[in-house]
Structures are given as C-alpha cells and as structure tokens.
C-alpha cells in the first residue's frame, strides 16, 4: 500500500505533490515551475491569493468552495456561507502559538492520530476527546500516557469534565485554551457551569513566542524547539501556497539561534536567493530572506 505521507511523482491523486507544469484548476497540489513574476496579470495574481475561513481561520487556496480544514462551504462573493446565511460560529481550542482548532458537534478526538492532529511527542495517539452536545462541552481522557489536566486539575482515565470559556486543557504539558463564539473576558462562563466565574475573573495571560516568521500579510508565532511548516494542516505552520509541499521544512528555535531545514520539498527553499541543500540545517539571521514559491519571509526574534 502506498504511503500517503510521502511526496509522490504522480498526477492522478490530488493529495500528492505534482511534478511538471503547474495546474490551474486544483490549488491543493504542489506545483512545479517558476513562481509568478511582476509581469503576471492581475487575474493570475488573484488566483493564488488565499481565502480565510470565517470559522476556523484557515487560509484556503482560491477557487475552493469549501474549507479544506473544517469543511465549511463558502463563497468569496457572499457574506457568511455560500447560501447567504451568517457564518456558523463554533467553539475552538487555541494553541499557545495562536493556532485554532474548531470543535464540531459530537465527539472531537485530540491526539497524534485524532481529529485534532498534533505531532507533539508528549501527546498520545488518541489522547483525549471533547464532546459537544446542545451547547455543553465535556473533555475526557482516553487513557493517555502523560495524562490530561483542566486548569491544573488532573483527570482520571475515562473521567469527564465540563468545560467553561477560557479554561486551559493540558495534554501531557501541551496546552490548549477553550474559546467560545462571542465570549469576551469569560462573560459566558455561566452557560456551562456556575462555579467557574471566580476562575475567569482575571484575563488569561498572553504568552509571547520567542520568535516569529513574518510574511507579507501574516505572522506565524514560533515556539521553542522544532516548528514544521508546509501545506498539510497538521504542520505547526500551515501554508496554503500551492508551491509549498505537504511537509516542506522545519524552523528550530534554540538558545543558540534560529535554524532552517528544507526536508526534501519539491520546489525547494530559497535563502537570500540561494537554494538550500535538502536536510541541511542552516542558521538564520534577522536580515535573511526566506522565499517559498513567490512569497518571501523573514525571522523576527522577540526579546526574552
């Protein structure tokens, strides 16, 4: 059986990186060839401009009629969804770096092989699950190796715990925070359980990332350690650019500096107009320019 996680040189499967002339109809494929230049027409420039989902905030390639992360149907020409109705608001789990994961009605499994995917080694394959029923959210540990905590209180395997806005869920030390649609400062705490008001009396402390990957219209917080980037949603940094591979590279933030590694992408990674050798770890400086396809980035290191 073929390994779906490996980049294949085939064109029949839309989930695989495609070699050859860039297609114009399927933006989910990694496209080979020269990146668009300043001579490109206005229409071609608009083709690769991402569209942000109003529910999960994922950036999607142009021409998609649904979000490739949460499945919401949408159309750029309409307000709300493709039927003209207001956009559906879902509760979300937010990582410390700012990445959001929507919680759909029913059961959402969190783990390295769950509905919410994470590559953190502290998290089990099926670590915990959140159940959403009639506006009530409950979290349950699924017998994980490193355990689950809610606002510092450990859960026994199989124990269910009602969740309130702003509460932090720790999976072996990897933290998410619950945000509810329209919640500001924890005013909706009583919608779940009345004894949590005191917990949310103070605003959650905002964590500062040690470094940031800065693009032309978006910034990606980088946590200490390895940060994967690529077109697949399970990456720490999710990029919808069709010239970026599913798993394109790594950015490591260490006490000794910030390092960039291309892990064998199809179109390569340019650093100051020089193509990086695959799997070669290269230290970055704030003046370095990283180019992926047609988009340029640089690293900003935040003061400690």
Residue frames as qw, qx, qy, qz and C-alpha x, y, z in Angstrom:
[[0.000, 0.888, 0.460, 0.000, 0.00, 0.00, 0.00],
 [0.398, 0.562, -0.039, 0.724, 1.35, 3.44, -0.88],
 [0.392, -0.427, -0.436, 0.689, 2.43, 5.76, 1.92],
 [0.112, 0.860, 0.419, 0.267, 0.15, 8.82, 1.68],
 [0.370, -0.877, -0.003, 0.306, 2.56, 10.89, 3.80],
 [0.552, -0.267, 0.440, 0.656, 5.31, 10.69, 1.16],
 [0.326, 0.683, -0.146, -0.637, 5.54, 13.08, -1.75],
 [0.692, 0.179, 0.669, 0.201, 4.83, 11.06, -4.94],
 [0.000, -0.364, 0.454, 0.813, 5.62, 11.98, -8.53],
 [0.149, 0.399, 0.875, 0.233, 2.10, 11.16, -9.76],
 [0.146, -0.049, -0.105, -0.983, -0.66, 13.38, -11.07],
 [0.426, -0.345, -0.720, -0.426, -3.73, 11.20, -10.61],
 [0.491, -0.555, -0.607, 0.286, -4.02, 11.66, -6.85],
 [0.027, 0.848, 0.092, 0.522, -4.91, 15.29, -5.88],
 [0.625, -0.779, 0.050, -0.007, -3.38, 14.78, -2.40],
 [0.826, -0.161, 0.193, 0.505, 0.10, 14.10, -3.80],
 [0.113, -0.741, 0.234, 0.619, 2.69, 16.62, -4.84],
 [0.759, 0.577, 0.299, 0.043, 2.59, 17.02, -8.62],
 [0.450, -0.381, 0.410, 0.697, 5.66, 17.43, -10.84],
 [0.379, 0.392, 0.618, 0.566, 5.60, 19.28, -14.13],
 [0.003, -0.385, -0.222, -0.896, 3.64, 22.26, -15.41],
 [0.122, 0.122, 0.611, -0.773, 1.61, 23.98, -12.66],
 [0.025, -0.527, -0.809, -0.258, -2.11, 23.10, -12.97],
 [0.074, -0.232, 0.023, -0.970, -4.58, 25.96, -12.77],
 [0.591, -0.385, -0.398, -0.587, -7.70, 24.21, -11.52],
 [0.814, -0.444, -0.371, 0.049, -6.64, 22.28, -8.40],
 [0.027, 0.820, -0.354, 0.449, -4.88, 24.53, -5.84],
 [0.809, -0.519, 0.236, -0.143, -4.37, 21.60, -3.41],
 [0.933, 0.166, 0.032, 0.317, -1.46, 20.22, -5.47],
 [0.414, -0.671, 0.271, 0.552, 2.13, 21.33, -5.09],
 [0.656, 0.744, 0.127, 0.007, 3.01, 22.96, -8.43],
 [0.689, -0.228, 0.277, 0.630, 6.42, 22.85, -10.07],
 [0.443, 0.659, 0.315, 0.519, 7.85, 25.60, -12.21],
 [0.268, 0.229, -0.143, 0.925, 8.74, 29.26, -11.99],
 [0.076, -0.584, -0.602, 0.540, 6.94, 31.35, -9.39],
 [0.248, 0.862, 0.401, 0.185, 4.72, 34.20, -10.71],
 [0.462, -0.016, -0.012, 0.887, 6.66, 37.37, -11.56],
 [0.060, 0.510, 0.248, -0.821, 5.73, 41.03, -11.52],
 [0.201, 0.168, -0.543, -0.798, 4.73, 40.65, -15.19],
 [0.001, 0.325, 0.946, 0.005, 1.87, 38.32, -14.27],
 [0.219, -0.479, -0.401, -0.750, -1.60, 39.64, -14.94],
 [0.371, -0.311, 0.385, -0.786, -3.94, 40.86, -12.23],
 [0.877, -0.098, -0.161, -0.443, -6.10, 37.80, -12.75],
 [0.784, 0.161, -0.558, 0.218, -3.16, 35.42, -12.20],
 [0.108, 0.344, -0.569, 0.739, -2.14, 37.25, -9.04],
 [0.608, -0.241, 0.209, -0.727, -5.61, 36.87, -7.60],
 [0.845, 0.045, -0.482, -0.225, -5.59, 33.14, -8.39],
 [0.652, 0.047, -0.639, 0.405, -3.02, 32.33, -5.67],
 [0.180, -0.426, 0.339, -0.819, -4.41, 34.74, -3.05],
 [0.220, -0.179, -0.933, 0.220, -5.65, 32.62, -0.10],
 [0.462, -0.503, -0.265, -0.680, -9.19, 32.88, 1.28],
 [0.006, 0.205, -0.774, 0.599, -9.60, 32.76, 5.07],
 [0.399, -0.420, -0.797, -0.173, -12.33, 30.54, 6.52],
 [0.291, -0.596, 0.081, -0.744, -14.64, 32.52, 8.86],
 [0.859, -0.441, -0.144, -0.215, -14.96, 29.54, 11.25],
 [0.898, -0.303, 0.008, 0.318, -11.51, 28.00, 11.77],
 [0.069, -0.927, 0.232, 0.286, -9.44, 30.90, 10.31],
 [0.704, -0.102, 0.555, 0.430, -7.57, 28.54, 7.96],
 [0.231, 0.647, -0.317, -0.654, -6.23, 30.15, 4.77],
 [0.748, 0.268, 0.606, 0.036, -7.51, 28.24, 1.72],
 [0.282, -0.092, 0.556, 0.777, -6.33, 28.45, -1.91],
 [0.412, 0.328, -0.056, -0.848, -8.52, 30.40, -4.32],
 [0.532, 0.108, -0.629, -0.557, -11.32, 28.59, -6.20],
 [0.198, -0.135, -0.942, 0.234, -12.13, 26.22, -3.31],
 [0.440, -0.463, -0.324, -0.698, -15.82, 26.29, -2.43],
 [0.799, -0.556, -0.204, -0.106, -15.26, 24.72, 0.99],
 [0.223, -0.814, 0.510, -0.169, -12.66, 24.95, 3.77],
 [0.730, 0.279, -0.623, 0.033, -10.07, 22.17, 3.47],
 [0.095, 0.278, -0.754, 0.587, -9.61, 22.21, 7.28],
 [0.316, 0.113, 0.689, -0.643, -13.16, 22.23, 8.72],
 [0.180, 0.314, 0.887, 0.287, -15.28, 21.60, 5.59],
 [0.188, 0.654, 0.389, -0.621, -17.38, 24.80, 5.79],
 [0.454, 0.529, 0.543, 0.468, -18.94, 25.69, 2.43],
 [0.097, -0.754, -0.120, 0.638, -18.26, 29.28, 1.43],
 [0.539, 0.604, 0.356, 0.467, -18.05, 31.67, -1.49],
 [0.396, -0.177, -0.093, 0.896, -15.93, 34.80, -1.56],
 [0.050, -0.338, -0.366, -0.865, -18.70, 36.74, -3.31],
 [0.523, -0.610, -0.466, -0.370, -21.20, 36.26, -0.48],
 [0.261, -0.566, 0.480, -0.617, -21.42, 37.34, 3.15],
 [0.738, -0.247, 0.507, -0.370, -21.28, 34.36, 5.51],
 [0.557, -0.091, 0.803, 0.191, -21.55, 30.95, 3.85],
 [0.093, -0.013, 0.707, 0.701, -22.34, 30.01, 0.26],
 [0.061, -0.583, -0.788, -0.190, -26.10, 30.16, 0.90],
 [0.031, -0.613, -0.098, -0.783, -26.01, 33.72, 2.19],
 [0.670, -0.671, -0.307, -0.086, -26.66, 32.75, 5.80],
 [0.221, -0.870, 0.399, -0.190, -24.49, 34.07, 8.65],
 [0.498, 0.415, -0.744, 0.163, -21.31, 32.09, 9.19],
 [0.838, -0.428, -0.332, -0.072, -21.61, 29.29, 11.73],
 [0.061, -0.744, 0.516, -0.421, -19.71, 30.04, 14.92],
 [0.894, -0.137, -0.424, 0.055, -18.04, 27.07, 16.59],
 [0.572, -0.778, 0.255, 0.050, -16.13, 26.82, 19.87],
 [0.688, 0.586, -0.377, 0.204, -12.40, 26.45, 19.28],
 [0.797, -0.502, 0.049, 0.333, -9.33, 25.12, 21.10],
 [0.320, 0.913, -0.202, 0.154, -6.44, 27.58, 20.73],
 [0.850, -0.023, -0.205, 0.485, -2.78, 26.56, 21.00],
 [0.428, -0.707, -0.064, 0.559, -0.30, 28.84, 22.79],
 [0.357, -0.131, 0.438, 0.814, 1.04, 29.85, 19.37],
 [0.329, 0.370, 0.020, -0.869, -2.41, 31.04, 18.25],
 [0.255, 0.032, -0.827, -0.500, -3.45, 28.14, 16.00],
 [0.586, -0.005, 0.334, -0.738, -7.20, 27.43, 16.29],
 [0.108, -0.025, -0.975, -0.194, -8.97, 24.04, 16.14],
 [0.552, -0.179, -0.089, -0.809, -12.80, 24.13, 15.76],
 [0.211, 0.013, 0.926, -0.313, -14.91, 21.75, 17.87],
 [0.405, -0.113, -0.583, -0.696, -17.75, 20.32, 15.82],
 [0.741, -0.248, 0.191, -0.594, -21.00, 18.97, 17.31],
 [0.975, 0.015, -0.217, -0.042, -20.46, 15.46, 18.64],
 [0.802, -0.485, 0.179, 0.298, -17.08, 13.95, 19.52],
 [0.439, 0.831, -0.313, 0.138, -13.71, 15.50, 18.59],
 [0.914, -0.282, -0.008, 0.292, -10.66, 13.33, 19.36],
 [0.061, 0.934, -0.349, 0.038, -7.34, 15.05, 20.14],
 [0.799, -0.369, 0.435, 0.193, -4.06, 13.23, 19.55],
 [0.151, -0.497, 0.648, 0.557, -1.35, 12.29, 17.09],
 [0.010, -0.134, -0.875, -0.464, -3.99, 10.28, 15.20],
 [0.123, 0.543, 0.680, -0.476, -7.10, 12.24, 16.21],
 [0.291, 0.822, 0.454, 0.182, -9.50, 14.72, 14.61],
 [0.040, -0.976, 0.211, -0.038, -7.27, 17.47, 16.03],
 [0.913, 0.170, -0.139, 0.344, -3.79, 16.37, 14.96],
 [0.163, -0.924, 0.340, -0.062, -0.58, 17.34, 16.72],
 [0.795, 0.365, -0.437, 0.209, 2.93, 15.99, 16.34],
 [0.229, -0.704, 0.503, -0.446, 3.99, 16.79, 19.91],
 [0.516, 0.169, -0.834, 0.094, 5.65, 13.67, 21.37],
 [0.133, -0.090, 0.704, -0.692, 4.03, 14.22, 24.78],
 [0.657, 0.146, 0.134, -0.728, 0.58, 13.55, 23.34],
 [0.509, 0.006, 0.861, 0.013, -0.73, 10.02, 22.80],
 [0.055, 0.123, 0.752, 0.645, -2.18, 8.85, 19.50],
 [0.368, -0.615, -0.503, -0.483, -5.72, 9.12, 20.93],
 [0.253, 0.153, -0.555, 0.777, -5.09, 11.26, 23.99],
 [0.150, 0.357, 0.591, -0.707, -8.43, 12.87, 24.89],
 [0.057, 0.453, 0.691, 0.560, -11.78, 13.80, 23.41],
 [0.158, 0.184, 0.279, -0.929, -14.15, 16.75, 23.67],
 [0.063, 0.470, 0.861, 0.184, -17.89, 16.10, 23.34],
 [0.153, 0.070, 0.014, -0.986, -20.21, 18.93, 22.26],
 [0.110, -0.442, -0.878, -0.150, -23.88, 18.29, 22.98],
 [0.159, -0.831, -0.493, -0.200, -26.58, 21.01, 22.94],
 [0.023, 0.881, -0.130, 0.453, -24.08, 23.75, 23.81],
 [0.686, -0.659, 0.298, -0.075, -22.40, 21.78, 26.60],
 [0.580, 0.594, -0.545, 0.116, -18.74, 20.77, 26.27],
 [0.812, -0.511, 0.274, -0.064, -17.06, 17.94, 28.17],
 [0.373, 0.651, -0.661, 0.009, -13.47, 16.69, 27.99],
 [0.941, -0.257, 0.174, -0.132, -12.45, 13.09, 28.71],
 [0.094, -0.640, 0.749, 0.143, -9.03, 11.47, 28.99],
 [0.892, 0.234, -0.230, -0.312, -8.81, 8.34, 26.81],
 [0.933, -0.285, 0.140, 0.170, -6.19, 6.53, 28.89],
 [0.459, 0.823, -0.261, 0.210, -3.27, 8.66, 27.67],
 [0.781, 0.054, -0.384, 0.489, 0.33, 8.05, 28.73],
 [0.330, 0.135, -0.291, 0.888, 1.03, 11.53, 30.14],
 [0.095, -0.553, -0.689, 0.459, -2.46, 12.43, 31.36],
 [0.033, 0.618, 0.398, 0.677, -4.93, 15.30, 30.89],
 [0.230, -0.394, -0.499, 0.737, -5.47, 18.33, 33.13],
 [0.021, 0.769, 0.441, 0.462, -8.12, 21.07, 33.14],
 [0.152, -0.865, 0.133, -0.459, -6.84, 24.30, 34.70],
 [0.048, 0.566, -0.725, 0.389, -4.20, 22.25, 36.50],
 [0.691, -0.179, 0.533, -0.454, -6.61, 19.59, 37.85],
 [0.047, 0.255, -0.917, -0.303, -5.76, 16.07, 36.58],
 [0.799, 0.061, -0.063, -0.594, -8.46, 13.82, 35.11],
 [0.573, -0.190, 0.797, -0.034, -8.60, 10.09, 35.71],
 [0.055, 0.084, -0.816, -0.570, -8.82, 7.93, 32.56],
 [0.148, -0.450, -0.841, -0.262, -12.44, 7.92, 31.42],
 [0.124, -0.603, -0.499, 0.611, -13.40, 10.82, 33.72],
 [0.220, 0.656, 0.443, 0.570, -15.50, 13.53, 32.05],
 [0.273, -0.466, -0.287, 0.791, -15.16, 17.19, 32.99],
 [0.257, 0.870, 0.417, 0.056, -17.45, 20.05, 31.90],
 [0.514, 0.050, 0.107, 0.850, -15.58, 22.91, 30.23],
 [0.017, 0.900, 0.313, -0.304, -16.05, 26.66, 30.55],
 [0.476, 0.831, 0.005, 0.288, -14.82, 29.51, 28.38],
 [0.017, 0.871, -0.409, 0.272, -11.15, 30.34, 28.94],
 [0.817, -0.437, 0.375, -0.038, -10.23, 27.08, 30.68],
 [0.243, 0.665, -0.686, -0.171, -6.91, 25.50, 29.74],
 [0.988, -0.011, 0.097, -0.118, -6.63, 21.85, 28.76],
 [0.058, -0.720, 0.685, 0.091, -3.15, 20.37, 29.22],
 [0.981, 0.156, -0.061, -0.100, -2.31, 17.16, 27.37],
 [0.889, -0.079, -0.045, 0.448, 0.94, 15.98, 28.89],
 [0.403, -0.511, 0.037, 0.758, 2.05, 19.61, 29.13],
 [0.132, 0.172, 0.515, 0.829, 0.89, 20.71, 25.66],
 [0.109, 0.454, 0.562, -0.683, -1.81, 23.33, 26.29],
 [0.004, 0.476, 0.591, 0.651, -5.00, 24.42, 24.56],
 [0.106, 0.233, 0.455, -0.853, -7.40, 27.13, 25.72],
 [0.174, 0.548, 0.807, 0.130, -11.14, 27.00, 25.09],
 [0.090, 0.199, -0.034, -0.975, -12.72, 29.97, 23.33],
 [0.296, 0.534, 0.783, -0.121, -16.46, 30.28, 22.74],
 [0.215, 0.513, 0.453, 0.697, -18.17, 32.30, 19.98],
 [0.182, -0.782, -0.212, -0.557, -18.77, 35.85, 21.19],
 [0.710, -0.587, -0.283, 0.266, -17.09, 35.26, 24.56],
 [0.270, 0.718, -0.214, 0.604, -15.23, 38.28, 25.93],
 [0.066, -0.515, 0.561, -0.644, -13.36, 38.07, 29.18],
 [0.166, -0.065, -0.952, 0.248, -15.20, 34.95, 30.28],
 [0.420, -0.012, 0.195, -0.886, -18.69, 36.50, 30.39],
 [0.768, 0.024, -0.395, -0.503, -20.21, 33.26, 29.12],
 [0.088, 0.288, -0.903, 0.306, -18.85, 31.09, 31.93],
 [0.482, 0.042, 0.612, -0.626, -22.32, 30.53, 33.42],
 [0.729, 0.301, -0.292, -0.541, -23.55, 28.99, 30.19],
 [0.646, 0.220, -0.731, 0.023, -21.60, 25.86, 31.19],
 [0.647, -0.381, -0.598, 0.279, -21.19, 25.79, 34.93],
 [0.196, -0.917, -0.122, -0.326, -21.88, 28.47, 37.52],
 [0.709, -0.668, 0.064, 0.219, -18.95, 27.68, 39.79],
 [0.747, 0.146, 0.176, 0.624, -16.29, 28.77, 37.31],
 [0.121, 0.952, 0.147, 0.240, -16.84, 32.54, 37.49],
 [0.477, -0.833, 0.229, 0.163, -14.05, 33.02, 40.01],
 [0.770, -0.089, 0.424, 0.468, -11.57, 31.15, 37.82],
 [0.466, 0.513, 0.398, 0.602, -12.13, 33.56, 34.92],
 [0.186, -0.913, -0.237, 0.274, -12.09, 36.74, 36.98],
 [0.215, -0.710, 0.388, 0.547, -8.69, 37.63, 35.52],
 [0.683, 0.641, -0.214, -0.277, -7.87, 37.69, 31.84],
 [0.956, -0.020, 0.136, 0.261, -5.68, 34.77, 30.64],
 [0.304, -0.742, 0.356, 0.479, -2.02, 35.77, 30.44],
 [0.721, 0.678, -0.093, -0.112, -0.85, 36.20, 26.88],
 [0.797, -0.311, 0.351, 0.381, 2.21, 34.13, 26.09],
 [0.254, 0.855, -0.313, -0.327, 4.97, 35.65, 23.95],
 [0.954, 0.242, 0.068, 0.163, 6.63, 33.47, 21.34],
 [0.588, -0.532, 0.259, 0.551, 10.45, 33.54, 21.29],
 [0.146, -0.252, 0.540, 0.790, 10.44, 34.21, 17.53],
 [0.568, 0.582, 0.377, -0.444, 8.04, 34.95, 14.67],
 [0.429, 0.124, 0.659, 0.605, 8.06, 34.01, 10.99],
 [0.201, 0.641, 0.178, -0.719, 6.96, 37.22, 9.25],
 [0.441, 0.345, 0.688, 0.461, 5.26, 37.11, 5.84],
 [0.079, 0.235, 0.276, 0.929, 3.80, 39.86, 3.65],
 [0.458, -0.403, -0.199, -0.767, 0.32, 39.67, 5.16],
 [0.854, -0.436, -0.181, -0.221, 0.57, 37.26, 8.12],
 [0.011, 0.633, -0.699, 0.333, 2.84, 36.39, 11.03],
 [0.874, -0.140, -0.455, -0.102, 3.40, 32.86, 12.38],
 [0.454, -0.738, 0.426, -0.259, 4.47, 32.58, 16.06],
 [0.704, 0.307, -0.630, 0.117, 7.31, 30.10, 16.59],
 [0.764, -0.621, 0.086, -0.150, 7.61, 28.11, 19.79],
 [0.201, -0.683, 0.702, 0.014, 10.89, 26.94, 21.29],
 [0.629, -0.048, 0.773, 0.059, 12.06, 23.77, 19.58],
 [0.183, 0.031, 0.760, 0.623, 11.10, 22.46, 16.13],
 [0.461, 0.519, 0.295, -0.657, 8.27, 24.06, 14.12],
 [0.434, 0.169, 0.773, 0.431, 7.22, 22.16, 10.98],
 [0.337, 0.556, 0.044, -0.758, 5.80, 24.10, 8.02],
 [0.119, 0.008, 0.864, 0.490, 4.03, 23.02, 4.86],
 [0.394, -0.116, -0.395, -0.821, 0.71, 22.75, 3.03],
 [0.517, -0.326, -0.789, -0.067, -0.78, 19.97, 5.21],
 [0.409, -0.737, -0.091, -0.530, -2.92, 21.16, 8.11],
 [0.851, -0.465, -0.196, 0.145, -1.07, 19.05, 10.70],
 [0.569, 0.318, -0.204, 0.731, 2.03, 21.23, 10.35],
 [0.326, -0.546, -0.395, 0.663, 2.77, 23.74, 13.11],
 [0.117, 0.525, -0.123, -0.834, 2.79, 26.42, 10.40],
 [0.549, 0.444, 0.704, 0.066, 0.11, 25.78, 7.80],
 [0.048, 0.482, -0.316, -0.816, 0.72, 27.43, 4.40],
 [0.682, 0.473, 0.508, -0.230, -1.84, 27.13, 1.60],
 [0.232, 0.721, -0.439, -0.484, 0.55, 28.25, -1.17],
 [0.956, 0.242, 0.093, -0.138, 0.41, 25.54, -3.91],
 [0.549, 0.657, -0.473, 0.207, 4.18, 25.88, -4.46],
 [0.273, -0.537, 0.682, -0.414, 4.78, 24.63, -0.89],
 [0.480, 0.047, -0.870, -0.101, 4.98, 20.86, -0.28],
 [0.692, -0.527, -0.420, -0.258, 2.78, 19.00, 2.21],
 [0.692, -0.661, 0.025, 0.290, 5.71, 18.79, 4.64],
 [0.498, 0.826, -0.094, 0.245, 8.18, 21.36, 3.36],
 [0.470, 0.450, -0.476, 0.591, 10.66, 22.11, 6.16],
 [0.616, -0.593, -0.442, 0.273, 11.49, 22.85, 9.78],
 [0.092, 0.743, -0.218, 0.626, 12.31, 26.04, 11.71],
 [0.719, -0.344, -0.503, 0.334, 14.07, 25.37, 15.02],
 [0.135, -0.848, 0.134, -0.494, 14.20, 27.97, 17.79],
 [0.823, -0.221, -0.378, 0.363, 17.01, 27.26, 20.26],
 [0.430, -0.838, -0.016, 0.336, 19.11, 29.16, 22.78],
 [0.536, -0.300, 0.426, 0.665, 21.88, 29.16, 20.19],
 [0.131, 0.306, -0.369, -0.868, 19.77, 30.76, 17.44],
 [0.731, 0.396, 0.297, -0.469, 17.11, 30.01, 14.81],
 [0.233, -0.285, 0.830, 0.418, 17.78, 27.28, 12.22],
 [0.702, 0.417, -0.011, -0.577, 16.07, 26.43, 8.92],
 [0.326, -0.197, 0.896, 0.230, 15.99, 23.00, 7.26],
 [0.664, 0.278, -0.303, -0.624, 14.38, 22.00, 3.95],
 [0.599, -0.192, 0.756, -0.177, 13.26, 18.37, 4.41],
 [0.297, 0.017, 0.856, 0.423, 13.23, 17.45, 0.72],
 [0.427, 0.610, 0.347, -0.571, 10.47, 19.67, -0.68],
 [0.685, 0.478, 0.493, 0.245, 9.56, 19.50, -4.37],
 [0.348, 0.869, 0.127, 0.327, 10.21, 23.16, -5.24],
 [0.624, 0.124, -0.303, 0.709, 12.93, 23.83, -2.69],
 [0.331, -0.879, -0.256, 0.227, 13.59, 26.65, -0.23],
 [0.492, 0.611, -0.049, 0.618, 15.49, 29.80, -1.20],
 [0.519, -0.738, -0.175, 0.394, 17.63, 31.64, 1.36],
 [0.114, -0.777, 0.234, 0.573, 18.95, 35.01, 0.13],
 [0.624, 0.634, -0.246, -0.385, 18.41, 33.82, -3.48],
 [0.200, 0.422, -0.884, -0.040, 20.42, 30.62, -2.91],
 [0.838, -0.163, -0.340, -0.396, 18.66, 27.24, -2.87],
 [0.501, -0.546, 0.605, -0.292, 19.15, 25.28, 0.34],
 [0.361, 0.224, -0.899, -0.103, 20.51, 21.76, 0.19],
 [0.760, -0.361, -0.332, -0.427, 17.84, 19.31, 1.38],
 [0.855, -0.436, -0.267, 0.090, 18.16, 18.24, 5.02],
 [0.551, 0.195, -0.277, 0.763, 20.99, 20.69, 5.72],
 [0.355, -0.802, -0.415, 0.242, 20.44, 22.70, 8.93],
 [0.396, 0.436, 0.049, 0.807, 21.22, 26.40, 8.35],
 [0.257, -0.535, -0.458, 0.661, 21.35, 29.15, 10.97],
 [0.168, 0.771, 0.437, 0.432, 19.29, 32.26, 10.24],
 [0.249, -0.187, -0.239, 0.920, 19.81, 35.95, 10.98],
 [0.229, 0.662, 0.484, -0.525, 17.11, 38.68, 11.12],
 [0.207, 0.627, -0.301, -0.688, 18.30, 40.05, 7.75],
 [0.185, -0.064, 0.917, 0.348, 17.95, 36.75, 5.91],
 [0.600, 0.244, -0.074, -0.759, 15.16, 36.45, 3.32],
 [0.377, 0.033, 0.926, 0.001, 13.41, 33.07, 3.04],
 [0.494, 0.287, -0.267, -0.776, 11.48, 32.53, -0.19],
 [0.413, 0.140, 0.897, -0.073, 8.91, 29.76, -0.68],
 [0.390, 0.627, 0.635, 0.227, 7.48, 29.87, -4.19],
 [0.214, 0.662, 0.210, 0.687, 6.50, 33.51, -4.78],
 [0.462, -0.845, -0.142, -0.226, 6.28, 34.52, -1.10],
 [0.456, 0.430, -0.497, 0.601, 9.15, 35.94, 0.98],
 [0.675, -0.692, -0.249, -0.058, 9.53, 35.68, 4.76],
 [0.323, 0.538, -0.538, 0.562, 11.99, 36.73, 7.46],
 [0.632, -0.387, -0.618, 0.263, 12.55, 35.85, 11.11],
 [0.144, -0.720, 0.182, -0.654, 11.91, 38.27, 13.96],
 [0.559, -0.124, -0.709, 0.410, 13.34, 37.28, 17.33],
 [0.392, -0.809, -0.204, -0.389, 11.35, 38.62, 20.29],
 [0.070, 0.571, -0.593, 0.563, 13.23, 39.90, 23.35],
 [0.586, -0.223, -0.770, 0.118, 13.22, 37.42, 26.22]]
